[in-house]
């Protein structure tokens, strides 16, 4: 197994195992503002739980401690709710809870096999990818973008992917996945193999007008995945490289112009799962790159300026690749504190 397999495999297989091994030491109570939601374990015998942490890596506070495997978490845009995954394949489901860990509710059930949930900006919907049932049980085929109300009702399929792709290592893939809303809620950006390779696509929030944004014209980056809009909606950050192997972080304008590579790592070393800071000035990402302070490669969370400059380690573990993991600051200045579960 490769150190950090980027794109879909890191989400569904590798991180489902690795996140339970990220030992993260808890700190004291922290206020609701400028927080990152992540997943990790406070000891080697405990499944991964969700915790909040300040962007400087301090103030770790676990908001779940229920014996379940909890991960893949993201904030609502107003910072009052968290959407996340519970369990492992095949028994995995989307749940929501209040920001302090109260009022947990399961929204999806078998045969659904979802991942990558994200709130709409107005908090009325959750978009996600789903393996569903049937052929998707045996590989990276049959994954589609779905939408539901935030109470779990009115689930509907948004994409119907009819074209398969073949990776450099001859893995058969067919998916539409990794959806994320534009800040105004009018668009959903996602990755799809509809054109024969995994590329970045966009559609209206109701599923209409599906259009391809990225194309495989780059020799070392023919595939793309994990897109998200900048907070002002003018740019899209994404992964590009070789699907299921490795990739680097790129950015382009929301209309697909001015594609620019931000990280430059060789084949086999990934910079993965990019997420914008609330002010749009920084990008957080996972990487297995070389850390000069450790004098070795390590699976860690990094952050860099939005233009790719000044990359540095943020946390000494992977943050867990949730959608919208970095909450607006401040949301409730001087507001309530979290009751740390551990």
PyMOL commands that set and color helices and strands:
alter all, ss='L'
color gray80, all
select helices_A, chain A and resi 8-21+134-138
alter helices_A, ss='H'
color red, helices_A
select strands_A, chain A and resi 35-40+49-54+61-62+70-75+81-88+91-98+105-106+114-119+125-130+140-149+156-157+165-166+172-181+187-192+199-204+211-212+223-229+235-242+246-253+260-261+271-276+282-287+290-291+296-297+300-305+312-315
alter strands_A, ss='S'
color yellow, strands_A
deselect
rebuild
show_as cartoon
